[in-house]
Amino acid sequence: MAANKEFRCSIVTPTKAMLDDEEVTYASFPAWDGQHGVMSGQSSMLTRLGTGTLRLDFVEGGSRWFLLDGGFAQVQNDVLTLLTEHAQSAESITMHEAEAELAEANARVTKKDEDRERVERDQRRAMAKKLLVEHAGAHKGI
């Protein structure tokens, strides 16, 4: 009997489900301690998400890329659920937008009354957007 090579994945934000129970063969997501990869048969886990790129490889072929920012990832019974504060598809991000966000966050670094933790989070998100746009552009058609 052949083992299943796919599992199901959902991406849920506070306002909507960005991906609902799609069958994928591989997922790579940003956890608080680095990038995690998931395949069918993964043992159960619960981890905090970081800020960065999510890659999903689909059963029918091709990949999709997303920006994730915070939340939790749970794997249980061949289902990956990503509960995130913010998710954005790579197709919806432009380099201009990412560079403008990074410039704005960098400009706030030197302001006296700025919340340093928030500025650093905004910088991480903007850098992740830039990298995602660069990466997705280099892999069009995947």
C-alpha positions as CSV (number, residue, x, y, z in Angstrom):
1,M,0.0,0.0,0.0
2,A,1.5,3.4,-1.1
3,A,1.8,6.0,1.5
4,N,0.0,9.3,1.0
5,K,2.4,12.0,-0.1
6,E,0.0,14.9,0.4
7,F,-1.5,16.6,3.4
8,R,-4.0,19.4,3.9
9,C,-3.1,23.0,4.6
10,S,-5.1,26.1,5.7
11,I,-4.1,29.7,6.3
12,V,-6.4,31.6,8.6
13,T,-6.1,35.3,9.6
14,P,-8.4,37.2,12.0
15,T,-10.5,38.4,9.0
16,K,-10.5,35.5,6.5
17,A,-9.3,32.1,5.4
18,M,-6.7,32.7,2.8
19,L,-6.3,29.0,2.0
20,D,-8.9,26.5,3.0
21,D,-8.0,22.8,3.3
22,E,-5.8,22.6,0.1
23,E,-3.9,19.5,-0.6
24,V,-0.1,20.1,-0.7
25,T,3.0,17.9,-0.8
26,Y,5.3,20.3,1.0
27,A,5.2,23.4,3.2
28,S,8.0,25.6,4.4
29,F,7.0,28.3,6.9
30,P,8.8,30.9,9.2
31,A,8.7,29.8,12.8
32,W,10.1,31.8,15.7
33,D,13.3,29.8,15.7
34,G,13.8,29.5,11.9
35,Q,12.3,28.0,8.8
36,H,10.3,24.7,9.3
37,G,9.5,22.2,6.6
38,V,6.5,19.9,6.7
39,M,5.7,16.8,4.6
40,S,3.0,14.1,4.8
41,G,3.5,12.0,7.9
42,Q,4.9,14.8,10.0
43,S,4.5,14.2,13.7
44,S,2.2,16.5,15.6
45,M,3.6,19.9,16.5
46,L,2.6,23.4,17.7
47,T,4.9,26.3,17.2
48,R,4.9,30.1,17.2
49,L,5.2,31.7,13.8
50,G,7.8,34.3,13.0
51,T,7.8,36.8,10.1
52,G,8.8,35.5,6.7
53,T,7.9,33.5,3.7
54,L,5.6,30.5,3.4
55,R,6.1,28.2,0.4
56,L,3.4,25.6,-0.5
57,D,4.0,22.9,-3.2
58,F,0.7,21.7,-4.6
59,V,-0.3,18.1,-5.5
60,E,-1.1,19.1,-9.1
61,G,2.2,20.9,-9.4
62,G,3.4,24.4,-8.9
63,S,4.1,26.4,-5.8
64,R,2.6,29.4,-4.1
65,W,4.3,31.9,-1.9
66,F,3.0,34.0,1.0
67,L,4.2,36.5,3.6
68,L,3.3,35.4,7.1
69,D,3.6,37.7,10.2
70,G,3.2,36.1,13.6
71,G,0.7,33.6,14.9
72,F,0.9,29.8,15.3
73,A,1.4,26.7,13.2
74,Q,-0.2,23.4,14.2
75,V,0.4,20.0,12.5
76,Q,-2.0,17.2,13.5
77,N,-3.2,14.2,11.6
78,D,-1.7,15.3,8.3
79,V,-3.2,18.7,8.5
80,L,-1.2,21.9,8.8
81,T,-3.1,24.9,10.1
82,L,-1.4,28.3,10.0
83,L,-3.2,30.8,12.3
84,T,-1.5,34.1,11.5
85,E,-2.0,37.7,12.4
86,H,-1.2,38.7,8.7
87,A,-0.9,36.8,5.5
88,Q,-0.3,38.2,2.0
89,S,0.2,36.4,-1.3
90,A,3.4,37.1,-3.2
91,E,1.4,38.1,-6.2
92,S,-0.2,41.0,-4.3
93,I,3.1,42.6,-3.2
94,T,5.2,44.9,-5.4
95,M,8.8,45.8,-5.0
96,H,7.9,49.4,-4.8
97,E,5.5,48.7,-1.8
98,A,8.1,46.7,0.0
99,E,10.9,49.3,-0.5
100,A,8.6,52.1,0.6
101,E,7.7,50.2,3.8
102,L,11.3,49.5,4.5
103,A,12.3,53.2,4.0
104,E,9.5,54.3,6.3
105,A,10.5,51.9,9.0
106,N,14.2,52.8,8.7
107,A,13.3,56.5,9.0
108,R,11.5,55.8,12.3
109,V,14.7,54.2,13.8
110,T,16.2,57.5,14.8
111,K,13.0,59.1,16.1
112,K,13.1,59.5,19.9
113,D,9.6,58.5,20.9
114,E,9.2,55.5,18.5
115,D,8.5,52.0,20.0
116,R,11.8,50.2,19.1
117,E,10.2,46.8,19.1
118,R,7.4,47.9,16.7
119,V,10.0,49.5,14.4
120,E,12.1,46.4,14.3
121,R,9.0,44.3,13.5
122,D,8.0,46.6,10.7
123,Q,11.6,46.4,9.4
124,R,11.5,42.6,9.4
125,R,8.1,42.5,7.7
126,A,9.3,45.0,5.0
127,M,12.6,43.0,4.4
128,A,10.6,39.8,4.2
129,K,8.3,41.4,1.6
130,K,11.4,42.5,-0.5
131,L,12.9,39.0,-0.3
132,L,9.6,37.4,-1.2
133,V,9.1,39.6,-4.3
134,E,12.6,39.0,-5.4
135,H,12.3,35.2,-4.9
136,A,8.8,35.0,-6.5
137,G,10.1,37.0,-9.5
138,A,13.0,34.6,-9.9
139,H,10.7,31.6,-9.8
140,K,7.7,32.7,-12.0
141,G,6.0,29.7,-13.4
142,I,6.8,27.4,-10.6
